[in-house]
């Protein structure tokens, strides 16, 4: 359906903008034209014409984000859950962010030989300059809790961006600022956190409690506990990349991990 009275000349919108090509119309032109138009029934046709011109301008310029930035602000979710491993550091606890992040920290814990993964939505844009882990039960001999961050590859872990090693021979929280690789994250994007013990030595890290948004496939047993994906074929080490078909649901709790950003 054409606009009402489309055969009539617009007294303001088309008159003000008639000598401009769509490729040259700016938001400032649209703003100055629309600013004096009162929001009332008498001006409804002019407002429709102005919206149509602005939509055509955005199409020509490829500025679809202009519908957000010029119209009232961009989407900027707050996803951080600071300081909840404990109060020692101000951390973004990624084990509590979407899509699987629910629940508080619990006393249960584990570190296994097989790498374990869970996804998280980055709470910030920037370079990760610290990775924190919290050892629950110390190892009796040399062993590290290795924590890595991976890119997302269509819903499964992809390429390893970087990792840190936490000494598991003593209990407590450690913020490790020595990171192998460069971990650049973007707010609102999904990544994967991975953890594994470096040696076949008994030790545990604190974990998020059982409550979780993920129940996983084949969950007829221990359905509340499917919180991780487990990788076969890479004992005691985090591989540089992951093959999705090597992952299986894992009946263990998410280990608590915090990030700091430069």
BALOBA-1460 file (C-alpha; in Angstrom, 3 decimals):
// residues 262
<rec num="1" residu="x" x="0.000" y="0.000" z="0.000"/>
<rec num="2" residu="x" x="1.365" y="3.472" z="-0.844"/>
<rec num="3" residu="x" x="1.671" y="6.083" z="1.872"/>
<rec num="4" residu="x" x="-1.485" y="8.166" z="2.451"/>
<rec num="5" residu="x" x="-1.685" y="11.032" z="-0.016"/>
<rec num="6" residu="x" x="1.472" y="9.771" z="-1.735"/>
<rec num="7" residu="x" x="0.494" y="11.671" z="-4.856"/>
<rec num="8" residu="x" x="0.709" y="14.941" z="-2.931"/>
<rec num="9" residu="x" x="3.939" y="16.848" z="-2.494"/>
<rec num="10" residu="x" x="5.349" y="16.673" z="1.039"/>
<rec num="11" residu="x" x="5.366" y="20.212" z="2.450"/>
<rec num="12" residu="x" x="8.421" y="19.584" z="4.629"/>
<rec num="13" residu="x" x="10.275" y="16.261" z="4.315"/>
<rec num="14" residu="x" x="10.568" y="15.998" z="0.564"/>
<rec num="15" residu="x" x="10.876" y="19.776" z="0.162"/>
<rec num="16" residu="x" x="13.849" y="19.952" z="2.541"/>
<rec num="17" residu="x" x="15.576" y="16.868" z="1.161"/>
<rec num="18" residu="x" x="14.602" y="17.078" z="-2.519"/>
<rec num="19" residu="x" x="18.037" y="18.165" z="-3.767"/>
<rec num="20" residu="x" x="19.953" y="15.399" z="-1.956"/>
<rec num="21" residu="x" x="20.756" y="11.924" z="-3.247"/>
<rec num="22" residu="x" x="20.088" y="9.081" z="-0.823"/>
<rec num="23" residu="x" x="23.792" y="8.359" z="-0.866"/>
<rec num="24" residu="x" x="24.451" y="11.851" z="0.492"/>
<rec num="25" residu="x" x="21.662" y="12.193" z="3.040"/>
<rec num="26" residu="x" x="23.110" y="12.248" z="6.559"/>
<rec num="27" residu="x" x="21.542" y="11.612" z="9.930"/>
<rec num="28" residu="x" x="22.001" y="15.326" z="10.633"/>
<rec num="29" residu="x" x="19.789" y="16.125" z="7.591"/>
<rec num="30" residu="x" x="17.115" y="13.755" z="8.840"/>
<rec num="31" residu="x" x="17.389" y="15.078" z="12.379"/>
<rec num="32" residu="x" x="17.087" y="18.733" z="11.393"/>
<rec num="33" residu="x" x="14.113" y="17.962" z="9.166"/>
<rec num="34" residu="x" x="12.305" y="15.953" z="11.801"/>
<rec num="35" residu="x" x="13.098" y="18.087" z="14.824"/>
<rec num="36" residu="x" x="10.260" y="20.650" z="14.301"/>
<rec num="37" residu="x" x="7.614" y="18.015" z="13.491"/>
<rec num="38" residu="x" x="5.226" y="17.684" z="16.406"/>
<rec num="39" residu="x" x="3.958" y="14.203" z="17.326"/>
<rec num="40" residu="x" x="0.291" y="14.597" z="16.480"/>
<rec num="41" residu="x" x="-2.157" y="13.150" z="14.002"/>
<rec num="42" residu="x" x="-1.863" y="16.152" z="11.708"/>
<rec num="43" residu="x" x="1.805" y="15.334" z="11.057"/>
<rec num="44" residu="x" x="1.482" y="11.552" z="10.780"/>
<rec num="45" residu="x" x="2.052" y="11.501" z="7.029"/>
<rec num="46" residu="x" x="5.198" y="13.634" z="7.299"/>
<rec num="47" residu="x" x="6.634" y="11.396" z="10.002"/>
<rec num="48" residu="x" x="6.027" y="8.317" z="7.859"/>
<rec num="49" residu="x" x="7.826" y="9.962" z="4.955"/>
<rec num="50" residu="x" x="10.766" y="10.867" z="7.195"/>
<rec num="51" residu="x" x="11.049" y="7.291" z="8.465"/>
<rec num="52" residu="x" x="10.966" y="6.021" z="4.880"/>
<rec num="53" residu="x" x="13.742" y="8.413" z="3.830"/>
<rec num="54" residu="x" x="15.904" y="7.433" z="6.806"/>
<rec num="55" residu="x" x="15.367" y="3.723" z="6.127"/>
<rec num="56" residu="x" x="16.379" y="4.214" z="2.482"/>
<rec num="57" residu="x" x="19.438" y="6.180" z="3.630"/>
<rec num="58" residu="x" x="20.523" y="3.353" z="5.931"/>
<rec num="59" residu="x" x="20.119" y="0.819" z="3.128"/>
<rec num="60" residu="x" x="22.259" y="2.880" z="0.745"/>
<rec num="61" residu="x" x="24.943" y="3.528" z="3.344"/>
<rec num="62" residu="x" x="24.915" y="0.051" z="4.833"/>
<rec num="63" residu="x" x="24.531" y="1.694" z="8.248"/>
<rec num="64" residu="x" x="22.079" y="-0.683" z="9.867"/>
<rec num="65" residu="x" x="23.769" y="-0.054" z="13.197"/>
<rec num="66" residu="x" x="22.518" y="3.505" z="12.779"/>
<rec num="67" residu="x" x="19.116" y="2.247" z="13.867"/>
<rec num="68" residu="x" x="20.735" y="1.702" z="17.276"/>
<rec num="69" residu="x" x="23.496" y="4.294" z="17.544"/>
<rec num="70" residu="x" x="21.664" y="7.230" z="16.013"/>
<rec num="71" residu="x" x="18.362" y="6.179" z="17.473"/>
<rec num="72" residu="x" x="19.110" y="5.614" z="21.122"/>
<rec num="73" residu="x" x="22.198" y="3.547" z="21.984"/>
<rec num="74" residu="x" x="23.801" y="0.207" z="21.226"/>
<rec num="75" residu="x" x="23.238" y="-3.136" z="22.937"/>
<rec num="76" residu="x" x="25.712" y="-3.440" z="25.799"/>
<rec num="77" residu="x" x="24.955" y="-6.347" z="28.150"/>
<rec num="78" residu="x" x="26.471" y="-6.455" z="31.615"/>
<rec num="79" residu="x" x="27.565" y="-10.055" z="32.098"/>
<rec num="80" residu="x" x="30.255" y="-9.827" z="34.746"/>
<rec num="81" residu="x" x="29.877" y="-11.602" z="38.063"/>
<rec num="82" residu="x" x="32.666" y="-9.955" z="40.020"/>
<rec num="83" residu="x" x="34.445" y="-11.284" z="43.069"/>
<rec num="84" residu="x" x="32.463" y="-14.498" z="43.551"/>
<rec num="85" residu="x" x="35.284" y="-17.014" z="43.577"/>
<rec num="86" residu="x" x="36.122" y="-15.129" z="46.748"/>
<rec num="87" residu="x" x="36.688" y="-11.505" z="47.697"/>
<rec num="88" residu="x" x="40.451" y="-11.517" z="47.108"/>
<rec num="89" residu="x" x="40.198" y="-10.149" z="43.584"/>
<rec num="90" residu="x" x="37.660" y="-8.266" z="41.509"/>
<rec num="91" residu="x" x="36.995" y="-10.933" z="38.908"/>
<rec num="92" residu="x" x="34.701" y="-11.718" z="36.038"/>
<rec num="93" residu="x" x="33.676" y="-15.236" z="37.055"/>
<rec num="94" residu="x" x="32.990" y="-16.820" z="33.698"/>
<rec num="95" residu="x" x="31.656" y="-20.034" z="35.259"/>
<rec num="96" residu="x" x="28.561" y="-18.005" z="36.184"/>
<rec num="97" residu="x" x="27.914" y="-16.208" z="32.898"/>
<rec num="98" residu="x" x="25.547" y="-17.487" z="30.174"/>
<rec num="99" residu="x" x="24.873" y="-19.863" z="28.543"/>
<rec num="100" residu="x" x="25.553" y="-22.535" z="31.194"/>
<rec num="101" residu="x" x="26.488" y="-20.351" z="34.127"/>
<rec num="102" residu="x" x="24.179" y="-20.629" z="37.109"/>
<rec num="103" residu="x" x="24.576" y="-21.329" z="40.807"/>
<rec num="104" residu="x" x="27.084" y="-20.287" z="43.438"/>
<rec num="105" residu="x" x="30.496" y="-21.707" z="44.235"/>
<rec num="106" residu="x" x="30.394" y="-25.033" z="46.019"/>
<rec num="107" residu="x" x="32.807" y="-27.159" z="48.025"/>
<rec num="108" residu="x" x="32.795" y="-29.980" z="45.510"/>
<rec num="109" residu="x" x="35.660" y="-29.925" z="43.109"/>
<rec num="110" residu="x" x="37.757" y="-31.862" z="40.642"/>
<rec num="111" residu="x" x="40.595" y="-31.760" z="38.154"/>
<rec num="112" residu="x" x="40.810" y="-34.622" z="35.676"/>
<rec num="113" residu="x" x="43.250" y="-36.064" z="33.152"/>
<rec num="114" residu="x" x="40.815" y="-35.440" z="30.278"/>
<rec num="115" residu="x" x="40.339" y="-31.754" z="29.375"/>
<rec num="116" residu="x" x="36.912" y="-30.455" z="30.398"/>
<rec num="117" residu="x" x="35.157" y="-27.556" z="28.632"/>
<rec num="118" residu="x" x="32.239" y="-25.206" z="29.206"/>
<rec num="119" residu="x" x="31.097" y="-22.186" z="27.159"/>
<rec num="120" residu="x" x="30.811" y="-18.628" z="28.433"/>
<rec num="121" residu="x" x="29.780" y="-15.250" z="27.078"/>
<rec num="122" residu="x" x="32.574" y="-12.716" z="27.448"/>
<rec num="123" residu="x" x="31.662" y="-9.970" z="29.949"/>
<rec num="124" residu="x" x="34.092" y="-7.459" z="28.433"/>
<rec num="125" residu="x" x="36.084" y="-6.505" z="25.371"/>
<rec num="126" residu="x" x="39.847" y="-6.546" z="25.790"/>
<rec num="127" residu="x" x="42.947" y="-8.566" z="26.479"/>
<rec num="128" residu="x" x="42.814" y="-11.049" z="29.337"/>
<rec num="129" residu="x" x="45.738" y="-10.276" z="31.656"/>
<rec num="130" residu="x" x="44.874" y="-12.637" z="34.506"/>
<rec num="131" residu="x" x="43.269" y="-16.058" z="34.968"/>
<rec num="132" residu="x" x="42.252" y="-17.140" z="38.470"/>
<rec num="133" residu="x" x="41.718" y="-20.644" z="39.756"/>
<rec num="134" residu="x" x="41.012" y="-21.833" z="43.288"/>
<rec num="135" residu="x" x="42.597" y="-25.067" z="44.507"/>
<rec num="136" residu="x" x="40.309" y="-27.010" z="46.855"/>
<rec num="137" residu="x" x="42.471" y="-30.051" z="47.622"/>
<rec num="138" residu="x" x="46.233" y="-29.751" z="47.160"/>
<rec num="139" residu="x" x="48.314" y="-32.207" z="45.155"/>
<rec num="140" residu="x" x="50.815" y="-34.363" z="47.055"/>
<rec num="141" residu="x" x="53.486" y="-33.813" z="44.382"/>
<rec num="142" residu="x" x="54.194" y="-31.505" z="41.446"/>
<rec num="143" residu="x" x="50.991" y="-30.825" z="39.493"/>
<rec num="144" residu="x" x="49.430" y="-27.787" z="37.823"/>
<rec num="145" residu="x" x="45.827" y="-26.916" z="37.114"/>
<rec num="146" residu="x" x="45.971" y="-25.739" z="33.493"/>
<rec num="147" residu="x" x="43.182" y="-23.311" z="32.500"/>
<rec num="148" residu="x" x="42.714" y="-22.329" z="28.861"/>
<rec num="149" residu="x" x="40.428" y="-20.133" z="26.778"/>
<rec num="150" residu="x" x="39.251" y="-21.300" z="23.341"/>
<rec num="151" residu="x" x="37.397" y="-19.688" z="20.481"/>
<rec num="152" residu="x" x="33.932" y="-20.949" z="19.575"/>
<rec num="153" residu="x" x="33.565" y="-23.050" z="16.429"/>
<rec num="154" residu="x" x="29.844" y="-23.285" z="15.658"/>
<rec num="155" residu="x" x="28.899" y="-24.268" z="19.181"/>
<rec num="156" residu="x" x="31.957" y="-26.328" z="20.170"/>
<rec num="157" residu="x" x="35.472" y="-25.330" z="21.255"/>
<rec num="158" residu="x" x="37.720" y="-24.262" z="18.399"/>
<rec num="159" residu="x" x="41.244" y="-22.847" z="18.645"/>
<rec num="160" residu="x" x="43.134" y="-22.342" z="21.885"/>
<rec num="161" residu="x" x="43.727" y="-18.619" z="22.431"/>
<rec num="162" residu="x" x="45.879" y="-18.928" z="25.533"/>
<rec num="163" residu="x" x="46.284" y="-20.670" z="28.874"/>
<rec num="164" residu="x" x="47.661" y="-20.265" z="32.399"/>
<rec num="165" residu="x" x="49.069" y="-22.752" z="34.893"/>
<rec num="166" residu="x" x="48.018" y="-22.715" z="38.557"/>
<rec num="167" residu="x" x="50.256" y="-24.484" z="41.081"/>
<rec num="168" residu="x" x="48.070" y="-27.207" z="42.585"/>
<rec num="169" residu="x" x="50.471" y="-28.158" z="45.401"/>
<rec num="170" residu="x" x="48.829" y="-25.708" z="47.818"/>
<rec num="171" residu="x" x="45.232" y="-24.665" z="48.408"/>
<rec num="172" residu="x" x="43.685" y="-21.277" z="47.788"/>
<rec num="173" residu="x" x="42.997" y="-18.860" z="45.024"/>
<rec num="174" residu="x" x="45.716" y="-17.868" z="42.577"/>
<rec num="175" residu="x" x="45.456" y="-15.092" z="40.004"/>
<rec num="176" residu="x" x="47.979" y="-16.109" z="37.373"/>
<rec num="177" residu="x" x="49.185" y="-13.194" z="35.241"/>
<rec num="178" residu="x" x="51.704" y="-15.300" z="33.335"/>
<rec num="179" residu="x" x="49.653" y="-16.349" z="30.317"/>
<rec num="180" residu="x" x="50.869" y="-18.312" z="27.308"/>
<rec num="181" residu="x" x="49.301" y="-16.818" z="24.183"/>
<rec num="182" residu="x" x="47.231" y="-13.687" z="23.667"/>
<rec num="183" residu="x" x="43.590" y="-13.908" z="24.718"/>
<rec num="184" residu="x" x="41.542" y="-11.188" z="23.034"/>
<rec num="185" residu="x" x="37.830" y="-11.344" z="23.871"/>
<rec num="186" residu="x" x="34.804" y="-9.389" z="22.684"/>
<rec num="187" residu="x" x="31.852" y="-8.597" z="24.894"/>
<rec num="188" residu="x" x="28.747" y="-10.639" z="24.079"/>
<rec num="189" residu="x" x="30.659" y="-13.268" z="22.077"/>
<rec num="190" residu="x" x="30.823" y="-16.930" z="23.098"/>
<rec num="191" residu="x" x="34.113" y="-18.617" z="24.016"/>
<rec num="192" residu="x" x="35.078" y="-21.805" z="25.874"/>
<rec num="193" residu="x" x="36.939" y="-22.328" z="29.117"/>
<rec num="194" residu="x" x="38.999" y="-25.516" z="29.491"/>
<rec num="195" residu="x" x="40.697" y="-27.139" z="32.465"/>
<rec num="196" residu="x" x="42.946" y="-30.139" z="33.035"/>
<rec num="197" residu="x" x="45.573" y="-31.344" z="35.510"/>
<rec num="198" residu="x" x="49.118" y="-31.507" z="34.160"/>
<rec num="199" residu="x" x="49.992" y="-34.778" z="35.907"/>
<rec num="200" residu="x" x="48.091" y="-37.856" z="37.032"/>
<rec num="201" residu="x" x="48.186" y="-36.621" z="40.625"/>
<rec num="202" residu="x" x="45.138" y="-36.286" z="42.875"/>
<rec num="203" residu="x" x="44.116" y="-32.638" z="43.319"/>
<rec num="204" residu="x" x="40.895" y="-30.639" z="43.116"/>
<rec num="205" residu="x" x="39.749" y="-27.136" z="42.201"/>
<rec num="206" residu="x" x="36.663" y="-25.374" z="43.531"/>
<rec num="207" residu="x" x="33.586" y="-25.744" z="41.365"/>
<rec num="208" residu="x" x="30.274" y="-24.047" z="40.742"/>
<rec num="209" residu="x" x="27.405" y="-25.836" z="42.458"/>
<rec num="210" residu="x" x="25.169" y="-28.348" z="40.744"/>
<rec num="211" residu="x" x="22.532" y="-25.885" z="39.466"/>
<rec num="212" residu="x" x="23.067" y="-25.405" z="35.751"/>
<rec num="213" residu="x" x="21.289" y="-24.292" z="32.614"/>
<rec num="214" residu="x" x="22.653" y="-27.289" z="30.709"/>
<rec num="215" residu="x" x="21.441" y="-30.858" z="31.050"/>
<rec num="216" residu="x" x="23.062" y="-32.304" z="27.952"/>
<rec num="217" residu="x" x="22.130" y="-35.187" z="25.643"/>
<rec num="218" residu="x" x="21.810" y="-38.769" z="26.878"/>
<rec num="219" residu="x" x="21.030" y="-37.481" z="30.338"/>
<rec num="220" residu="x" x="19.118" y="-40.437" z="31.780"/>
<rec num="221" residu="x" x="21.769" y="-40.758" z="34.502"/>
<rec num="222" residu="x" x="22.901" y="-37.912" z="36.758"/>
<rec num="223" residu="x" x="20.921" y="-35.458" z="34.660"/>
<rec num="224" residu="x" x="21.633" y="-32.581" z="37.041"/>
<rec num="225" residu="x" x="25.363" y="-32.985" z="36.607"/>
<rec num="226" residu="x" x="25.926" y="-32.583" z="32.873"/>
<rec num="227" residu="x" x="27.853" y="-29.313" z="33.042"/>
<rec num="228" residu="x" x="30.879" y="-29.960" z="30.863"/>
<rec num="229" residu="x" x="32.116" y="-31.372" z="27.597"/>
<rec num="230" residu="x" x="34.992" y="-33.831" z="27.943"/>
<rec num="231" residu="x" x="37.722" y="-34.242" z="25.333"/>
<rec num="232" residu="x" x="39.283" y="-37.618" z="24.661"/>
<rec num="233" residu="x" x="42.769" y="-38.180" z="23.305"/>
<rec num="234" residu="x" x="44.591" y="-35.351" z="25.076"/>
<rec num="235" residu="x" x="45.381" y="-36.510" z="28.618"/>
<rec num="236" residu="x" x="46.988" y="-33.944" z="30.956"/>
<rec num="237" residu="x" x="47.274" y="-31.256" z="28.270"/>
<rec num="238" residu="x" x="45.160" y="-28.676" z="26.477"/>
<rec num="239" residu="x" x="45.422" y="-29.139" z="22.702"/>
<rec num="240" residu="x" x="45.959" y="-26.216" z="20.322"/>
<rec num="241" residu="x" x="42.579" y="-26.946" z="18.715"/>
<rec num="242" residu="x" x="39.594" y="-29.208" z="19.308"/>
<rec num="243" residu="x" x="37.727" y="-31.622" z="17.063"/>
<rec num="244" residu="x" x="34.067" y="-31.480" z="18.052"/>
<rec num="245" residu="x" x="33.436" y="-35.159" z="17.446"/>
<rec num="246" residu="x" x="35.956" y="-36.008" z="20.191"/>
<rec num="247" residu="x" x="33.750" y="-34.307" z="22.817"/>
<rec num="248" residu="x" x="31.268" y="-36.116" z="25.044"/>
<rec num="249" residu="x" x="28.993" y="-34.810" z="27.860"/>
<rec num="250" residu="x" x="30.735" y="-35.025" z="31.217"/>
<rec num="251" residu="x" x="29.010" y="-35.708" z="34.575"/>
<rec num="252" residu="x" x="31.156" y="-33.330" z="36.620"/>
<rec num="253" residu="x" x="30.753" y="-29.810" z="37.987"/>
<rec num="254" residu="x" x="32.040" y="-26.673" z="36.294"/>
<rec num="255" residu="x" x="35.322" y="-25.518" z="37.826"/>
<rec num="256" residu="x" x="35.305" y="-21.878" z="38.959"/>
<rec num="257" residu="x" x="37.425" y="-19.547" z="36.839"/>
<rec num="258" residu="x" x="37.804" y="-15.783" z="36.982"/>
<rec num="259" residu="x" x="39.269" y="-13.417" z="34.384"/>
<rec num="260" residu="x" x="40.739" y="-9.939" z="34.620"/>
<rec num="261" residu="x" x="41.153" y="-7.619" z="31.647"/>
<rec num="262" residu="x" x="43.930" y="-5.187" z="30.809"/>
